[in-house]
Amino acid sequence: MKRLNLERKDYVLLLFGALSFGAVAMAQISHLEPVLVFVLAALALGTLAAVVGEATDHLGNRLNAGLTGAVQSALGNLPELLFGIFALRAGLAPVVSAALVGSVLANILLVLGMGFVAGGLRHGPQEFGRTSSRRLSLLFLLGTAIIAIPSLTALLHIPVASHEQALSVVASVVMLVLFVFSIPATLRGETGEVARGRGEVGWPLSFVAVVLLVAAVASGFVAEWFVAVLTDALNVLHISEAFAGFVIVAIVGNAVEHVVGVQLMYRNKPAYAVNIMVQSPLQILFVMFPVLVIASAIFGWGSFTLVLSPLLLSVLALTALVTSAVVAEGESTWLEGVFLIGLYAVIATAFWWG
């Protein structure tokens, strides 16, 4: 069996990940104060995100950016999917819609902006591949356009508006089919792109796979506990449910991609970083939204559809346009990152009062 090539910092990181998970698990089992569980869960997700980031970095040394981004985004979105299922079963469809759209904006504006700043200040302008980034931004724009159709029919009050669930199910099936067709091109990554090694063996692939899987599952449990105490904690902290869904749940539920993306930009691996940060919202649009819509229709979990509020639809469409403009040239600067963060701050503030 191949010997694990772990450094001291790797052991420390894995230990802290296990300890943080154990702490929030004990707090939840012991029924401690909701605010304490809330804080411990947020810290645990951040630590687990760092573990996934390190494992993904080792994975990225062997695979191209497209495949690495797809695997990491799929694992990173697991907590968000579990949150959506539990919330729909509890009849919180509006919170789920806000959390999913908030997750998209957090990845595209906040995290991409933070990554641009971290990488730009350390390395100057960074190139991440024009072909793959254009393809990802185009898919994002098309996904937003499909989701906008049911929302527009509801706003215009035309006859189809009374069949919004049926229209949403049809659109969801179409989006899932389109996502399947996009997988081969996404996995290939940038033309001519190859994995860049460290000059050493690093973690064995089997160990990387185990770490990613365990960390993703653990993140799912922590996210569930986070949601379980969310309402009580918000009442104590006097935070509105709209802001919690759009900002807090979205950021915490996607903590894995947030930490990983910024780490990779800081380590001057922009192709991997951009693929992760853009593929994650793509999977939310083309997979999580449709899966939750179809599951809601099948199991009767309320009336969850693709119909968004005017504000949610507007900020999603605006973000799709901004993304296309920012990533089209395949190069990033720290100043672009600052502007993206500023835009996210203004949008998030709009949800503060509910």
Summary of the structure (lengths in Angstrom):
residues: 354
radius of gyration: 19.7
end to end distance: 55.5
largest distance: 65.1
contacts: 1287
relative contact order: 0.22
helix: 80%
strand: 1%
